[in-house]
Amino acid sequence: MTSKPKLAAFEAARRRPSGDGTEWLVPELLTEVDLPLPTVAASLGDGAGGSTAGGKPYVFSPELLYAFKAALLVGQPLLLTGEPGVGKTQAGLALAARLGIPVERFTTRSVTVAADLLYGIDDIRRFRDSHGAGRRALRDYVTLGPIALAVLRSLGPAYALEPGVFRDGNGIAATGWAQLGENFGVPAGPVTLGLLFPDVFDGLTGPVRTLVVVDEIDKAPRDTPNDLLVEFEEMRLHIRELGLHLKANAAHWPIVVLTANAERALPETLLRRCIFHTLTLSDATLRDIIETNLRDIEMDGGLVDQALLLFRELRDPTFHAGTMSRPPSTAECIAAVRAMHLWSPVPSLADHGLRQAMAMAFGKTRADFAICEQAMARLWGAPA
């Protein structure tokens, strides 16, 4: 179990100052993630926080648990790094499943901008509709990103908006409910978030914490994470076109997990606002990762052992056949194990075709491919 001194330190850190000068407590969440150590089983999520039927439990290392706890307590994003396939995304999905909360997963691309995680307005569709009979309320042209969804859900469907919440593009407060008809297409009078955004709260009756996984944030242009600093830190949602200005409910503060493969350096301004943890490999964790990713296959323990033996050989810089220009990653090991199990009804390591498939999974250059073939010949003899 977690040592008392470490738990006491987490308890002491539970108070967090908010932006308006008050303090709030991370409520029951510390207890929820106060899980048995050194290993913890949590079912993998299916994208909505539920467990996957027949899925292998995700095993948290003690270090990963402490990283999650620290991020939850201080209300900062958790930045997970590590080689591809090591389980960064799955760690976030597993935590959401363990806590039983919704999860939003966003995959970063080279063209990702901050607005993709916040909201967008379909101005082209709006312009086209304005010339016909199909004109709709402005809110119908809004697409909400994962951060916006998390903020709205933290407030809940019953959250009532005040007239002063609405401001026009010049920042002038509305004098009443008149602009709601244009912006939201609802009757004049008190309005709730559930009435404005019913799809956001599908099946929810109250406020809820949401976990947002932002995959491979290091792929985004450098300005993108810099443009999200306020949102990550203060969880504010500003939809200027609607005049809507909201901040997440502290009692249901969203959880943000960022993953990175170290393809490029992240801005220092982002790093200062994150809890940092690197996921590393060991024989035990690698086997767990393989079995988790290939849970749809009936695994042969002997074949897995042989694949791991080859994997270690290829990553060993002292390997006698030469050092690979690009040592294989966890993701490539998973692909090789899948090939081994699906190649034929009764896979044989003496099968020349199977070895070719494995070499293609591990080696990405002609020279590396040759090193793979030499390693397999040394381990398993000449192919049939």
Backbone torsions as a table, in degrees:
resi	resn	phi	psi	omega
1	MET	NA	164.7	179.3
2	THR	-62.5	135.4	-179.0
3	SER	-67.2	147.8	-178.1
4	LYS	-62.4	-41.7	178.2
5	PRO	-58.6	-40.4	-179.4
6	LYS	-69.5	-39.3	177.2
7	LEU	-65.1	-37.4	178.5
8	ALA	-62.9	-37.8	178.5
9	ALA	-65.9	-39.4	177.4
10	PHE	-65.8	-40.6	179.6
11	GLU	-61.1	-41.2	-178.5
12	ALA	-65.1	-24.6	-177.6
13	ALA	-93.6	7.7	-172.3
14	ARG	-70.0	-27.6	-179.9
15	ARG	-79.0	132.9	-178.3
16	ARG	-133.5	124.2	178.4
17	PRO	-68.2	139.2	177.6
18	SER	-95.5	173.2	-176.7
19	GLY	-64.5	-23.8	-177.6
20	ASP	-95.0	13.1	175.6
21	GLY	92.5	-9.4	178.4
22	THR	-89.7	174.6	178.0
23	GLU	-117.9	148.6	173.1
24	TRP	-136.7	154.3	-178.9
25	LEU	-99.0	138.3	166.8
26	VAL	-67.9	111.6	-166.4
27	PRO	-68.1	-108.2	-174.4
28	GLU	-83.7	-0.6	-168.6
29	LEU	-66.8	-35.0	179.6
30	LEU	-59.5	-43.3	179.1
31	THR	-65.3	-37.8	-177.3
32	GLU	-63.1	-33.7	-179.8
33	VAL	-103.7	10.6	174.9
34	ASP	-80.2	74.9	-169.5
35	LEU	-98.8	158.0	-179.2
36	PRO	-59.7	140.1	175.5
37	LEU	-116.0	156.9	11.6
38	PRO	-83.5	-15.8	178.9
39	THR	-126.0	150.8	-178.4
40	VAL	-133.8	134.7	177.4
41	ALA	-99.2	129.9	175.6
42	ALA	-142.2	131.5	-176.5
43	SER	-66.6	141.9	176.8
44	LEU	-67.0	143.4	179.9
45	GLY	-81.2	160.7	178.0
46	ASP	-103.4	17.5	-178.3
47	GLY	102.8	-12.7	178.7
48	ALA	-128.5	17.4	175.7
49	GLY	91.1	-2.6	-179.3
50	GLY	-91.3	172.3	179.8
51	SER	-87.0	152.7	179.1
52	THR	-95.3	126.0	-178.3
53	ALA	-59.1	127.3	178.2
54	GLY	76.9	1.9	-178.1
55	GLY	-74.5	148.5	177.5
56	LYS	-79.7	136.6	-180.0
57	PRO	-59.1	145.4	175.5
58	TYR	-85.2	132.2	-178.0
59	VAL	-102.5	116.9	177.5
60	PHE	-85.7	134.6	171.3
61	SER	-78.0	158.7	177.0
62	PRO	-56.8	-41.0	-178.1
63	GLU	-63.8	-40.0	178.8
64	LEU	-66.1	-39.5	177.4
65	LEU	-60.6	-44.9	179.7
66	TYR	-64.5	-36.5	177.7
67	ALA	-63.5	-45.0	177.1
68	PHE	-60.0	-46.0	-178.6
69	LYS	-60.5	-45.2	-179.5
70	ALA	-61.2	-43.5	-180.0
71	ALA	-63.6	-41.3	-179.9
72	LEU	-65.7	-39.6	-175.2
73	LEU	-71.6	-37.5	-178.3
74	VAL	-95.5	-4.1	176.8
75	GLY	69.9	31.5	179.7
76	GLN	-112.4	157.8	174.7
77	PRO	-63.5	149.4	172.2
78	LEU	-99.6	120.5	179.2
79	LEU	-97.5	112.3	179.3
80	LEU	-102.8	126.1	176.1
81	THR	-118.6	167.3	-178.9
82	GLY	148.1	164.7	-176.3
83	GLU	-67.3	158.7	-179.8
84	PRO	-57.2	135.8	177.0
85	GLY	88.4	0.0	-176.5
86	VAL	-76.7	-12.5	175.3
87	GLY	109.0	25.7	-177.5
88	LYS	-67.4	-50.5	179.8
89	THR	-64.8	-41.8	-178.8
90	GLN	-62.9	-30.9	177.8
91	ALA	-62.3	-43.7	178.1
92	GLY	-65.5	-43.5	179.4
93	LEU	-64.6	-36.6	179.8
94	ALA	-67.3	-37.8	178.3
95	LEU	-65.0	-42.3	178.0
96	ALA	-60.7	-41.2	179.1
97	ALA	-64.8	-40.8	-179.6
98	ARG	-63.7	-38.4	-178.9
99	LEU	-86.8	-11.3	179.1
100	GLY	68.4	40.2	-177.6
101	ILE	-120.3	158.2	177.7
102	PRO	-63.4	153.6	178.1
103	VAL	-132.8	137.7	174.6
104	GLU	-116.8	124.0	-179.5
105	ARG	-110.7	129.0	-179.5
106	PHE	-125.0	127.9	179.3
107	THR	-100.7	118.6	-177.3
108	THR	-75.2	143.5	175.9
109	ARG	-126.0	173.0	-177.5
110	SER	-67.5	-16.8	-179.6
111	VAL	-106.5	9.0	-178.3
112	THR	-66.1	135.3	174.1
113	VAL	-121.5	166.7	-175.6
114	ALA	-57.5	-36.8	-177.6
115	ALA	-60.5	-26.1	-179.9
116	ASP	-63.6	-28.4	178.3
117	LEU	-91.7	-10.2	-177.1
118	LEU	-106.2	-80.9	179.0
119	TYR	-161.6	163.2	175.5
120	GLY	-140.0	155.2	177.4
121	ILE	-117.6	125.9	178.7
122	ASP	-84.0	81.8	-176.2
123	ASP	-68.8	-32.3	-179.4
124	ILE	-65.8	-46.2	178.3
125	ARG	-64.8	-38.1	179.0
126	ARG	-64.1	-42.4	179.3
127	PHE	-64.3	-42.9	179.9
128	ARG	-63.0	-41.7	-179.6
129	ASP	-68.4	-28.3	-177.5
130	SER	-67.6	-17.0	180.0
131	HIS	-98.5	8.4	179.1
132	GLY	-135.0	-165.3	-178.0
133	ALA	-91.3	2.4	-174.0
134	GLY	-98.9	22.3	-178.4
135	ARG	-63.5	136.7	-177.4
136	ARG	-120.7	175.8	174.5
137	ALA	-66.0	151.6	-175.5
138	LEU	-58.3	-35.1	-177.5
139	ARG	-62.0	-24.1	-179.0
140	ASP	-72.7	-10.8	178.3
141	TYR	-101.9	5.7	-178.2
142	VAL	-95.2	131.2	172.5
143	THR	-110.7	124.6	-175.5
144	LEU	-94.3	133.4	176.5
145	GLY	-88.0	178.2	-174.7
146	PRO	-62.8	-36.2	178.7
147	ILE	-67.7	-42.8	177.8
148	ALA	-60.9	-43.6	178.9
149	LEU	-61.0	-41.6	-179.1
150	ALA	-65.2	-40.9	178.7
151	VAL	-64.5	-46.7	-178.7
152	LEU	-63.1	-43.5	-179.6
153	ARG	-66.0	-31.1	179.1
154	SER	-65.8	-26.6	179.2
155	LEU	-86.4	-31.5	175.9
156	GLY	91.0	158.8	-176.5
157	PRO	-67.5	-23.2	-177.4
158	ALA	-87.6	-0.5	-178.9
159	TYR	-63.8	119.6	-177.0
160	ALA	-92.3	133.4	179.5
161	LEU	-89.2	142.3	175.3
162	GLU	-95.7	154.0	179.3
163	PRO	-55.9	-35.8	-177.8
164	GLY	-67.7	-15.2	178.6
165	VAL	-66.3	-29.6	-175.2
166	PHE	-89.6	126.3	177.7
167	ARG	-132.8	148.6	-179.9
168	ASP	-81.9	-176.2	-176.3
169	GLY	-61.6	-18.8	179.1
170	ASN	-95.0	4.2	178.9
171	GLY	81.6	11.8	-179.5
172	ILE	-87.7	126.4	-177.0
173	ALA	-66.3	142.8	176.2
174	ALA	-69.9	146.2	-179.5
175	THR	-85.3	-9.9	180.0
176	GLY	-169.7	-147.5	-176.1
177	TRP	-100.1	10.2	-172.3
178	ALA	-61.0	-40.3	-174.4
179	GLN	-74.2	-10.4	179.0
180	LEU	-62.2	-36.3	-179.1
181	GLY	-61.1	-41.6	179.7
182	GLU	-73.6	-43.5	-174.4
183	ASN	-80.5	-37.0	-170.7
184	PHE	-122.9	-11.4	178.1
185	GLY	65.0	39.4	179.7
186	VAL	-124.6	160.4	179.6
187	PRO	-64.0	153.3	176.6
188	ALA	-63.9	141.4	179.5
189	GLY	130.8	176.5	-179.6
190	PRO	-54.9	136.1	-175.7
191	VAL	-131.0	144.7	176.8
192	THR	-107.3	162.3	177.3
193	LEU	-63.8	-32.2	178.0
194	GLY	-63.7	-32.7	177.5
195	LEU	-74.3	-38.1	-177.7
196	LEU	-75.4	-41.1	-174.7
197	PHE	-128.8	68.5	-175.7
198	PRO	-62.0	-33.3	-177.7
199	ASP	-67.5	-26.8	-179.1
200	VAL	-66.4	-32.0	-173.0
201	PHE	-109.6	28.8	-178.5
202	ASP	-56.1	112.3	178.4
203	GLY	85.0	-6.1	-179.9
204	LEU	-95.3	136.4	179.3
205	THR	-107.8	-9.8	-179.2
206	GLY	-151.3	-179.5	179.0
207	PRO	-65.6	148.8	-178.1
208	VAL	-148.3	147.6	175.6
209	ARG	-79.3	139.2	178.1
210	THR	-119.3	140.7	174.9
211	LEU	-101.8	126.6	-179.9
212	VAL	-109.0	120.6	175.8
213	VAL	-104.0	118.8	176.6
214	VAL	-107.6	103.5	-175.4
215	ASP	-79.5	136.5	170.6
216	GLU	53.8	53.0	-178.3
217	ILE	-63.9	-20.8	179.4
218	ASP	-72.0	-7.3	175.2
219	LYS	-80.2	-18.7	-175.9
220	ALA	-74.1	154.8	172.0
221	PRO	-55.4	151.7	-173.6
222	ARG	-58.7	-32.3	-178.1
223	ASP	-70.7	-22.7	-174.9
224	THR	-62.1	-55.0	177.3
225	PRO	-62.3	-33.0	177.8
226	ASN	-63.4	-33.8	-178.9
227	ASP	-77.8	-6.6	-177.9
228	LEU	-108.9	7.2	-174.3
229	LEU	-59.8	-45.9	-178.8
230	VAL	-65.1	-42.4	-178.6
231	GLU	-65.1	-42.4	178.1
232	PHE	-64.6	-38.1	-174.1
233	GLU	-83.6	-42.3	-173.3
234	GLU	-110.1	-9.9	179.3
235	MET	51.4	53.3	176.8
236	ARG	-103.3	144.9	177.8
237	LEU	-120.3	118.3	178.3
238	HIS	-120.8	106.5	173.2
239	ILE	-102.5	91.9	-170.7
240	ARG	-59.1	-40.5	-176.3
241	GLU	-64.8	-27.7	178.3
242	LEU	-95.5	-8.0	-176.0
243	GLY	70.4	25.7	-174.0
244	LEU	-102.7	125.6	-178.2
245	HIS	-131.3	113.7	-175.4
246	LEU	-135.9	157.3	174.6
247	LYS	-131.1	144.0	-177.3
248	ALA	-60.5	148.2	175.3
249	ASN	-72.0	124.7	-175.8
250	ALA	-61.0	-31.9	-178.9
251	ALA	-70.6	-18.0	179.4
252	HIS	-129.9	43.0	-175.8
253	TRP	-57.5	128.4	180.0
254	PRO	-61.1	150.3	175.5
255	ILE	-104.2	131.5	179.9
256	VAL	-119.2	126.2	174.9
257	VAL	-117.5	119.2	177.3
258	LEU	-104.4	138.3	175.4
259	THR	-118.2	150.1	-180.0
260	ALA	-148.7	144.3	178.0
261	ASN	-105.4	13.9	178.8
262	ALA	61.2	34.1	176.8
263	GLU	-72.3	-30.2	175.5
264	ARG	-152.0	157.6	-178.3
265	ALA	-69.5	138.6	177.1
266	LEU	-87.9	152.8	-179.4
267	PRO	-60.7	141.6	178.0
268	GLU	-59.8	-33.6	-179.2
269	THR	-63.3	-32.1	175.8
270	LEU	-75.8	-44.3	-177.6
271	LEU	-59.3	-35.9	-180.0
272	ARG	-65.6	-20.2	-176.6
273	ARG	-103.4	12.7	-176.5
274	CYS	-123.2	152.8	163.2
275	ILE	-89.6	132.7	-170.4
276	PHE	-111.2	137.9	174.6
277	HIS	-152.2	138.7	176.4
278	THR	-108.6	127.4	175.5
279	LEU	-84.8	126.2	-178.5
280	THR	-116.1	164.8	-176.6
281	LEU	-101.7	144.1	165.8
282	SER	-138.1	170.0	179.8
283	ASP	-58.5	-39.3	-178.2
284	ALA	-68.4	-46.6	-177.9
285	THR	-69.7	-34.2	179.4
286	LEU	-64.7	-42.4	178.0
287	ARG	-63.6	-41.3	177.9
288	ASP	-61.4	-41.5	-179.5
289	ILE	-63.9	-43.8	179.9
290	ILE	-62.4	-48.0	-176.9
291	GLU	-66.7	-32.9	177.8
292	THR	-68.5	-44.8	-178.0
293	ASN	-72.8	-26.1	-177.8
294	LEU	-112.0	36.5	-177.9
295	ARG	-68.5	-11.0	176.8
296	ASP	-85.4	-1.2	-178.1
297	ILE	-116.4	139.8	173.5
298	GLU	-76.7	110.4	-170.5
299	MET	-82.0	139.7	172.5
300	ASP	-100.4	112.2	-175.8
301	GLY	-57.6	-36.0	179.5
302	GLY	-65.2	-40.8	178.1
303	LEU	-66.6	-40.0	177.8
304	VAL	-61.7	-43.0	178.6
305	ASP	-58.3	-43.4	-179.1
306	GLN	-67.2	-38.9	178.0
307	ALA	-64.3	-40.7	179.2
308	LEU	-67.4	-35.7	177.2
309	LEU	-62.8	-45.1	177.4
310	LEU	-64.1	-41.8	179.9
311	PHE	-58.0	-45.8	-179.8
312	ARG	-65.6	-39.0	178.1
313	GLU	-60.1	-45.0	-175.8
314	LEU	-70.7	-25.0	178.9
315	ARG	-90.7	-8.0	-177.9
316	ASP	-81.3	116.1	-177.8
317	PRO	-65.6	-14.9	179.8
318	THR	-93.3	6.8	-178.6
319	PHE	-56.1	128.6	-168.9
320	HIS	-64.6	-25.1	-176.1
321	ALA	-81.6	-5.2	-179.4
322	GLY	121.9	157.8	-178.8
323	THR	-91.4	132.3	179.1
324	MET	-68.6	140.8	178.5
325	SER	-66.6	-27.6	178.0
326	ARG	-137.9	92.8	-179.4
327	PRO	-57.0	140.7	-177.1
328	PRO	-65.0	149.6	178.6
329	SER	-99.8	176.6	178.1
330	THR	-58.3	-40.8	-178.2
331	ALA	-60.5	-38.2	179.9
332	GLU	-72.5	-32.0	175.7
333	CYS	-65.4	-40.7	177.3
334	ILE	-60.7	-43.5	179.4
335	ALA	-62.9	-39.8	-179.7
336	ALA	-66.2	-41.6	179.3
337	VAL	-65.1	-39.4	177.1
338	ARG	-61.8	-42.9	178.8
339	ALA	-61.7	-40.5	-179.9
340	MET	-59.5	-42.4	-174.2
341	HIS	-81.1	-23.4	-175.6
342	LEU	-104.6	-3.5	-172.8
343	TRP	-63.4	-41.6	-179.4
344	SER	-155.8	164.4	179.6
345	PRO	-55.4	-35.8	178.1
346	VAL	-128.8	87.4	-176.0
347	PRO	-62.0	143.1	177.6
348	SER	-130.2	131.2	179.3
349	LEU	-71.1	-7.8	174.7
350	ALA	-87.6	-7.1	-177.4
351	ASP	-71.7	120.2	-178.9
352	HIS	-60.8	-41.7	-178.9
353	GLY	-64.2	-40.8	178.4
354	LEU	-63.1	-41.8	179.3
355	ARG	-63.8	-38.6	177.8
356	GLN	-61.8	-42.1	179.8
357	ALA	-63.5	-41.6	179.4
358	MET	-67.0	-40.2	178.4
359	ALA	-63.8	-35.4	177.8
360	MET	-69.4	-29.8	177.7
361	ALA	-73.8	-38.8	-175.6
362	PHE	-87.4	-42.8	-173.8
363	GLY	-97.7	131.1	-177.4
364	LYS	-112.2	2.5	173.0
365	THR	-133.1	165.4	-179.6
366	ARG	-60.6	-42.5	-179.0
367	ALA	-65.2	-42.9	-180.0
368	ASP	-66.9	-35.6	177.0
369	PHE	-60.5	-42.6	179.3
370	ALA	-64.8	-39.2	177.7
371	ILE	-62.7	-39.6	177.4
372	CYS	-60.9	-44.6	-179.7
373	GLU	-62.8	-41.6	179.1
374	GLN	-63.8	-40.5	-179.2
375	ALA	-64.7	-42.2	-179.8
376	MET	-67.1	-37.1	177.9
377	ALA	-65.2	-38.5	179.7
378	ARG	-67.7	-38.1	-176.7
379	LEU	-79.0	-39.8	-168.0
380	TRP	-122.6	4.7	179.6
381	GLY	82.4	-175.3	-177.9
382	ALA	-69.6	143.0	178.8
383	PRO	-69.7	159.9	-179.5
384	ALA	-75.1	NA	NA
